[in-house]
Amino acid sequence: MSAGGQSPRRPQPGDRPFHKVPLAETYGERQRLFLDWATEHPTPDDLYAIWAEICKLARGAAAIAGKTLDFALEFVDARRDCADFIVAGLIRALYCYGQNLPGEQREAIARSLLGFQYWLDEPNPNLGAMELWTENHQILIHSSEYLAGQLFPDQVFANGITGRERMVQARERICKWIDWRVRTGFAEWDSIPYYPEDLAALLNLADFAQDQELARQATMLVDLILFDVAVDSFYGQYGSSHGRAYDEHIKSAAGDTMVTLQALLWGMGRFQTNSNMGSVAMATSSYQMPAVLEAIGQDMPDEMTNRERHSIEVEAAADWDLHFDSDEDIRIWWAMGAFTHPKVIKKTMELAGRWQFWHYSDFRPFRALARVLGTLGLLGFASRVFDPDPNGVLMSEVNKLTFRTPDYMLSNAQDWRKGQKGYQQHIWQATLGPYAVVFVTNPDSLEVGDANRHRPSYWASHGRLPRTAQYRNVLVAVHKIPARKGLLEARHYTFTHAYFPRWAFDELVEVPAAGGGGWIFGRKDEGYIAFYSHLPYQWQQQGIDADQEVIAPGRENIWITHLGRRAVDGNFTDFVHRVSRAPLTVDGLQVEYEAPGVGCIHFGWHGPLTVNGAEVSLRDYPRWDNPYAQVPFDSREFTIEHNGLHLHLNFPRSLRQFNSQA
């Protein structure tokens, strides 16, 4: 067994601090500070370079760096995957600073925008491989199509339609995309890599769309995303469960790219990237952030519980008037990752042939299979019986719980798709500081640094998903890994492991159990974690995960996480004593734990979560239920309040009302 994943960069002397109090008093001041900081740092040599250059344009640069623009235009013209990230940046650069750019740069950008492919059904003669089907890519490409059409209304684009025609087509798609997220949340829930992409696309519309209703709707959805971030973060660290994440995002705040965005929005965290799309768009936007969102982002009450729901079940299609044979509805199914779901796979394979997807790496393996099984009408049957790896991509309905105090945060996707394949879903996390983060996975790869090549990877998501449940500050994770892998399952590893960087904690105590498992206790500042494995475990001693990985060989295991704090639980020694001596019984895959200060918790692979004999609901949550907002699922109207500040959003009326002081 080899340790894998990406080791987070550990704190170094001279590092900028992570702010627990706002780094500057006002949002406007933080915008200025960010742009100053961003322009002092070099433009990175990567896909997001154009966004760092936008910061420099905002600070008076006369042109985009030639190397950066050449790379960007070549990437866009080749229609390489993620070219739409760059296009959104080029759109912002033109609208905000185009009048100051040299003529040749404006003309070069215009040529690329006019020749770009804005959806998968458009001509693709050079066989570019843009994966435009996922949730964030959809709004990026539709918003850029609309705004490119608005820039060049009378010119004919590469697919033979004018800019005005593009605007009409894109507007309908944008409105449907926004309305669905308003009603059902995000399939890529609380995603560190992809919420910034959503924000960049929406802020482009908010800032530049001349259609005031469209601009207002985009602005209002930005409000909801920021609220989502605020109630699921710990001092600017997005320590939530995530629909999609990579290793580097979850192992520390140093890899959390949204830390920069939160430092900009409400001053928590720190600036650590000058090319994050959401951060740069926000810093250069005219968006007016409602005061209540800033206040909530800075609020840290003694206790805060947030329940929320995102997405839907595929099987509920009829309830939402969705169809499986519609070219338009397929956007919703693909945004959920339901490409090979038994009910969706037939349409997916039909469009793969009609729109020429077979050169895409994600579709290439299915070409022969689709031809044979499609002819026989057996695609749905094959997906249901063989359950291929791609079904792990599915991001269906999730009911989330976050419990936060000033000393820790615990977040979980309640009882989500137990035993099925994972992809990039980060199911639960305990957060006690920027580096003091704990979670458990069943790896799907043993390779080092392979997060982009293998999904799930060594640390991100699961080969087989656990059944988890959380009540306040206690979480139980039950793992049941089949003895044999599925017929089309690429990899299968029968162990679980925890990310527990003991170097990030101030104190560490281990209390073995009679059967070989036991408790690991950690203290970070005034926060405590009690962490239990029923199976015997061992610390990784070698490789990049030495001193931060706990390995428990075996197919079936129960992990328990119990968080505490000095203000409630007394000193650390007392917390260790009470928890380690609390009655705990494991019977197969059922556990009963008399959690000190919480109650008697019973949970397992089957059956409900009960606390002191009362069942605790793990599903059918509202859209949000927390101290700031109580909103039913499938609502188009939202009221968010805190300390006399409020924000009211009515999407059918495009009404946005907020106050700036109590």
C-alpha positions, 0 to 999 in steps of 0.5 A: 500500500502506498500513501497517495494524494497531495500533501498540503503545504504546511505553515511556513514562517512568514506566511500571511495569517488566516484572519478570524476577524475582518482584515478590513472594515468594509467590502469596498476596502477589501476589494481595493486591498485584494487588487493591490495584493493581486497585482503585486504577485506574478501572473501564474502560468496556467489556465487561469492566467487571464483572470490575474491579468484582469486584476492588473487591467483594473490597476491601470495596465495598458494591455494584457501580457502578450504571453498570457493572451497568446496562450489564452487565444490558442487554448480557446481556438483549439476548443480545449476542455475548460476553454470556457473558463478563459472565454468568460475572462476575455468577456470581462476584460473586453467589457470592463477594459476593452476601450483601453486595450490596444486595437490588435488585442481587441481584434484578436479577442473578437475573432476568437469569440466569433469563432467559438463553439457555444454549445455541444450541438454546434460544428466542431471541425477541429474535434475540440473536447470541451466538456460543456455538460456539467453544471458550472460549464453550462452557465459559463458557456450560456452567459458568454454566448449571450454577452458575446452576442450582445457585443457583436449583435449584427455579426455572423458567428462561426455556426452561421447565426448572428449575435442577436440570434445568439442572445435569444437562444442563450437567454432562454437557457440562462433563465432555465439554468437560474430558475432550476438552481433557485428552486433546487439548489446546486447539484455540485453542492458547496463546491470549492472549485466550481462555485467560483465558476458559477459566480464568475458567469453570473457576475458577468451577466449582472455587470454587463447584460443590458437586459435588466431583468436578466441582470437582476436575476443573475445578481439575486442568484449570486446573493444565494450562493454567497449565503450558502457559503457563509452558513457552511464556512469556518472563519472563511474556510469552506469546511463543508461537505462538497458535491465536487472537490479535489484533494488539495481543496479539502486537506487544509485552508491553504488549498481552499481557493475560496478562502481568498473569496471569503477574505474579500467578501467578509474579511475572514481567511486570507488572500492566497490566489490572484487568479480565482475566477470568482474572486477576480470577478467579485473584486472587479464587479459593481455588485452591491453585497447586501449588508446582511450577507456580510454580517452573516459571513462574520457571525460566529455564535456559540452554536449554529445549525444549518440544514439544507437540501440540494438537487433531486432524485432522478426517479422524481422526474415526473414530479418536476415535469422533466423528461428523459428524451428531451434535448433541453431536459438533458442539461439538468440530468447531465448537470447532475452527472446522470449521464449513464443512469439507467433512465438517462443513458439512452438519450446520452448515447443518442446525443453522443452519436448525433453531436459527435462525442466519441472522441471525448475520453469520457465517451470513447469507452462506450461507443461499441457498447452503445452501438450493440446494446442500443440496437437491442434496447438494453442500455438501461438494463446494462447500466442498472445491472452492471452499474459502471464506474461513471454512475458514481458521478451522480449528484442526486438529492443531498440533505446536508447538516452543518453544526458550527461553534467558535471552536469547530465545525462539523458538516455532513451529507446525511445518508447519501447513496450508501454503498454506491460508487463515488466520484468527487463527493466529499461526504463529511468533514470536521474542521478545527483550524486552517490545517486541523481537518479530519475526514475518512474515505475509502480510496479508489486509487493508490497513486501519488498525486493522481487527483485529476487522473483518478476520480475518486482519488486517494483522498477525494471521495470514495470507491464505495460510499459510506452511510453517515449520519450527524446529530449536532456535534457527533457523526457516525460513518458506517463503511461496508465495502463489498468483498468483490468489485463490480463487473465494470468497476475499475478499482476496488480497495478494502480499507478505509483511512482517515486524514488526521494531521496530528502535526496540526493539533496542539495536543494528541492523546490515544486511548486504545480499545480492547479489540484493537481499535480505539480513540484518537483525541486532538486539541486545536486551540479551544476545540477538541476532537474525539475520533474512533475506529472500531477496527484496529488502525495504524498511523502512516509512517512513510511517504508524503502522508506520514504523520497525517494518515490513519489506516484501518484495513478491512471491509467493514468499519465504524468511525465516530467523530465527536467534537467538543470545546473548552467553553462547554466540555471543560479542559481537554483532559476531562473531555478525553476522560468522559468520552473514552469511558462512555458506553459504546457498543458495536454489533456488526454494522450497528453502533450505540454510543452514549455521547457525553453531553449529547445523548444515546446515539444509535445508528447502523447500515440499516435503520434510522438514526435515533438519539435517546430513542427518538428518530432524527430525520436524515432527509426531506430537509428544507432548502435552508433552515438556520437562524438566518433563513427558513425557506422551503424546498422548491421556493422562488422567494427568500428572506434572509435576516440577521440583527435588524438587517435583511435581504428579500428576494422574489424571483418571479417579480425580479424583486431584490430588497435589502437594507444597509443598516439596522 
